[in-house]
């Protein structure tokens, strides 16, 4: 089915299209194969309409000097059971995630606030831009920090930013390291009321050639398939915020990577499951963003489970020594990441390397315990059993 701008479908048709089980990101769910032949020719929103499509709805309120916060999610008055407020913060590459974060807010019954400013990432570093804009971005970041400090109900921060931005580099640091240091510095200065910082990896970039290809396919009523895709290596840049999150290893800073809903191992696609991915070359459409919501929620729930297990007073790994517990937790966490992505082949090689290092440490410790005899001091028999369970999980 091809939706045409020249001959628009009835008003209900777009809703029916977007509600098809395999529409959008669902077609690339690594845990459930989902195909719908009826979506083969679908491109929604139509290329001509995508650029005009607004971001997900948000109600303005509480403006300060440079902040234009707006609210989405569930209204606070209707959520007496809510335990916190979500905040989405960053540049325009954060705001285009609002449709997906809104799914989390709705499912969790939570209010949410969006605090974004075009070209201004939330970071302790200076973007290369005209002087007045640089000053405004620095002021904006300070006002965001003040807002978060004064709004103690905000407990979770979702952040994202344009990964290809260029910054004024610090002495002895390149562009990547300047950003990594800037993110780590900012996250360390966040108020204690922020329990979790969730870094959403920046999206692959589209291109004018890819968009033109989609427009031609749309006009000719041809399936897009792989014909308009881009090489993954060209579309997907290293994200300094994700690098910073992994390097910091803070229990409250986490990274979510949904790139495999845009790309396979080699190519990134402008149309996924009938959904037109981009509203322009640099930003995803709200339609596709909303289809990503359930998978952002899945990853966020995994973060919450891991956080809760770390904060629990007792647990299955508590009988291990600290280094054994860290290695077992590392191995289990990396396996969860791989399972969520549909296998090790779908995630970065660093996850497999880290898992293998942790597994090797545990296997060596098991050999040592067995050689010493599984009785006597330091509860060797119990530790040996727990290590074997972690190795076999």
Beta strands, then each sheet from edge to edge (+ up, - down):
strand 1: 59-60
strand 2: 70-73
strand 3: 85-90
strand 4: 111-116
strand 5: 154-160
strand 6: 196-200
strand 7: 230-231
strand 8: 253-256
strand 9: 267-268
strand 10: 271-272
strand 11: 275-276
sheet 1: 1+ 2- 4+ 3+ 5+ 6+ 8+
sheet 2: 7+ 9-
sheet 3: 10+ 11-
end
